[in-house]
């Protein structure tokens, strides 16, 4: 698994250093360039733990690859509705 977010690999509620190094630079750059943007990531190694870590770092959600088009559309609509508020 690319990002190690399995139980015991990070302090409770904190993303592992692997997940931080994987997502944080991109999320930080996006937040600087487009602060009101809802970021949706895609990963071949998505899991509930990785999704929680990505959200804790500022992502709206993370989609697993290969992703379901209906699920992708639903997530993007939800993300869009949070930005329009």
C-alpha positions as CSV (number, residue, x, y, z in Angstrom):
1,X,0.0,0.0,0.0
2,X,1.4,3.4,-1.0
3,X,0.3,5.4,2.1
4,X,0.5,3.6,5.4
5,X,-2.5,4.6,7.4
6,X,-3.2,1.2,9.0
7,X,-4.1,1.2,12.7
8,X,-0.9,1.4,14.8
9,X,1.0,3.3,12.1
10,X,0.0,6.8,13.2
11,X,-1.1,8.5,16.4
12,X,-4.9,8.2,16.7
13,X,-6.6,10.9,14.6
14,X,-3.3,11.8,12.9
15,X,-2.3,10.9,9.4
16,X,0.9,8.9,9.1
17,X,4.0,10.8,7.8
18,X,3.7,8.7,4.6
19,X,0.2,10.1,4.0
20,X,1.2,13.6,4.9
21,X,4.1,13.5,2.5
22,X,1.9,12.1,-0.2
23,X,-1.0,14.5,-0.1
24,X,0.1,17.6,1.9
25,X,2.3,19.3,-0.7
26,X,-0.4,19.2,-3.4
27,X,-3.2,20.2,-1.0
28,X,-1.1,23.1,0.3
29,X,-0.5,24.4,-3.2
30,X,-4.1,24.2,-4.1
31,X,-5.2,25.9,-1.0
32,X,-2.8,28.8,-1.7
33,X,-3.9,29.1,-5.4
34,X,-7.6,28.5,-4.9
35,X,-8.6,28.8,-1.2
36,X,-12.3,28.1,-1.7
37,X,-11.7,25.0,-3.8
38,X,-13.1,21.6,-2.7
39,X,-10.3,19.1,-3.5
40,X,-11.3,15.6,-4.5
41,X,-8.3,13.2,-4.8
42,X,-8.1,9.9,-6.6
43,X,-5.9,7.0,-5.5
44,X,-5.4,3.4,-6.5
45,X,-4.8,2.8,-2.8
46,X,-7.8,4.5,-1.3
47,X,-9.2,3.1,1.9
48,X,-11.4,4.5,4.7
49,X,-8.2,5.3,6.7
50,X,-6.6,7.1,3.8
51,X,-9.8,9.0,3.0
52,X,-10.0,10.1,6.7
53,X,-6.4,11.3,6.6
54,X,-6.9,13.2,3.3
55,X,-10.0,14.9,4.8
56,X,-8.0,15.8,7.9
57,X,-5.5,17.5,5.6
58,X,-8.1,19.5,3.8
59,X,-9.4,17.3,1.0
60,X,-13.1,17.1,0.5
61,X,-12.9,13.4,-0.3
62,X,-10.8,10.7,-2.1
63,X,-12.1,8.5,-4.8
64,X,-10.7,5.0,-5.3
65,X,-9.3,4.0,-8.7
66,X,-10.8,2.7,-10.8
67,X,-13.7,4.8,-9.8
68,X,-17.4,4.3,-10.5
69,X,-18.8,7.2,-12.7
70,X,-22.0,7.5,-10.7
71,X,-20.1,7.7,-7.4
72,X,-17.6,10.2,-8.9
73,X,-20.5,12.4,-10.1
74,X,-22.2,12.3,-6.7
75,X,-18.9,13.2,-4.9
76,X,-18.2,16.0,-7.3
77,X,-21.8,17.4,-6.9
78,X,-21.4,17.3,-3.2
79,X,-18.1,19.0,-3.3
80,X,-19.5,21.7,-5.7
81,X,-22.4,22.4,-3.4
82,X,-20.1,23.0,-0.4
83,X,-18.1,25.6,-2.5
84,X,-21.2,27.4,-3.6
85,X,-22.4,28.2,-0.1
